[in-house]
Amino acid sequence: MSGDGSRNGILQTVDLLSKSFEADKPLEPVQAIRKIRHEQNKNQLFLAQKNAGLKSGSRGFQARKDLKSTEAKVESSLAQ
């Protein structure tokens, strides 16, 4: 087990995409790409929540605005 999280994430993404292109269903690659984008949006949401919790004042206000826009982006990706 490697401690390199970014490498493992990339390998997992490549594996998911390669399996989706080898599948018999023509929509499988599209679904895989949507799943990857949704996971990326969830990661951005986590970082925005962390950032909003750490900031205060005008920086906190901007961080909370960013959090709301990120939440909306995750909701829209979930709807697809």
N, C-alpha and C positions, 0 to 999 in steps of 0.2 A: 504494500500500500504506500503510495506516494503522498507526500505532504503538500504537493503542488496543486492547490485547488483550481487554479485557472486552467492548468493542463488537463486535469480530470474533466472539467466542464467542457472543454473543447472536444476532447475525445468522446465524451458522451453525446455531444451534439452531432459530431461526424458519424458516429455509429447509428444514431437515430435517423439521420438523413439518408445514409447509405441503405439501411434496411427499408426505408420508405420507398426509395427508388427501385428496389428489387421486388417490391410487393406487386401483386397482380392487380390491385385496385388502382384506377387512374387518379383518384383523389387523395391517395395516401400521402404523396409528397406535400400537397397543399395543407393537409391536416398536420403534418409534422412541422412545417414551417410556422403555422399558427401556434402550435404548442410551444415551439422555441421562443417565439415573440412574446407569448403570454408569460413564460418563465422569466424572460428578461424584464418585462414590465413589473412582475412581482418583485424581482430583485431591486429594481429602481424604487418601488414603493417602500421596501424595507429600508433602503438608504435614506429616502425622503423622511420617513417616520423617525429614524434615528437623528437626522439632521434637525428636524423640527423640535425634537425633544431637548436637544442640546443648546439651542440658540434662544436668545431673549432680546427684547427690544425690537428695533426696526429690522434687524437681521432675522429675528424669530418670526416677525410678521411675514417677511418675504419667504422664509422657509415654510411657514404654514400655507401660504398661497401656492407654493410649489407642490406641497403635499396634496392639496386639493386637486390640482391639475393632474398629478400623477395618479391619484385615486380614480379620477374620471377616465384616464387612459386605461387603467387596469379593468375598469367596468366595461369599457367598450371592447377591449380585447376578449373579455370573458363572454360577451354577447355574440361574438363571431363564432 
